[in-house]
């Protein structure tokens, strides 16, 4: 894909000395090293995940967030003002098994400095330092939700909607988690029971408040800390959804941490410093932690390149625990 990246660069007014690979997972991503001036990030978008209209809409929301004072990478348009370039693969590139289509959409954003928040949390030696990081993350999420509620997207704006069907329908957005061969029969039965209950709960959940554009993947490894500045990256999964889903996604990686309750209190405290979070909406976090624990399984199983067989047992164990706790709590509340 490096040759395709160089061909794409001809459509931008950027002076690039060399490029280096950053990742080749969901998208193929390169860091562009300039001969002078700031660095940038080039993304070759994987085919079939987003339409061009959805990619353009991602850029439009990132631009609106930047203009509203939220620190996000600034999208860089082509020399003709386009959000993305379409670049055709060569015959050699088409021979690759990873080339199901004849072209790729390519976008460029600015490179933001900083340390990944997940590493800040892991490297912290004192609990107050970790809790401050979670408060900062809660404030950031709240500011993004406020901007999203107040912003009027353009008429052609298009991003997925993470409603009951997309999250817990028969063909969920991140894959049918209940079909994995690693599941024992009783685990599959438990997940199908949870799926049906979650689908019912989400179908009646209020969308008149607390539902707008969300990042949908706002965990601590998609957040950068640079001094006092906190920035959010990777809007690939941005969609319309419930605000509490963003909070659950941020908390999920730490669900096995003995300090989890402290982390949850800190992130909601930071959130409330910037916008309202009614108690009934905060309680939704429990349900969306279950949603996240299940959708992670579908996401992993759909990506053999990340060797899911090695990572799934721990994630299945977490999902089983989350589901059992949630089903038990909802059963008690209905008595």
Buried (B, 14 or more C-beta within 10 A) or exposed (E): BEEBBBBBBEBBEBEBEEBEEBEBEBBBBBBBEBEEEEBBBBBBBBBEEBEBEBBBBBBBBBBBBBEBEBBBBBBBBBEEEBBBBEBEBEEEBEEEEEBEEEEBBBBBBBBBEBEBBBEBBEEBEEEEEBBBBBBBBBBBBBBBBBBBBEBEBEEEBBBBEBBBBBBBBEEBBBBBBBEBEBBEEEBBEBBEEBBEBBBEBBEEBEBEEBBBBBBBBBBBBBBBBEEEEBBBBBBBBBBBBBBBBBBBBBBBBBBEEEBEEBBBBBBBBBBBEBBEBEEEBBEBBBBBBBBBBBBBBBBBBBEEEEEBEEEBEEBBEBBBBBBEEBBEEBEEEEE
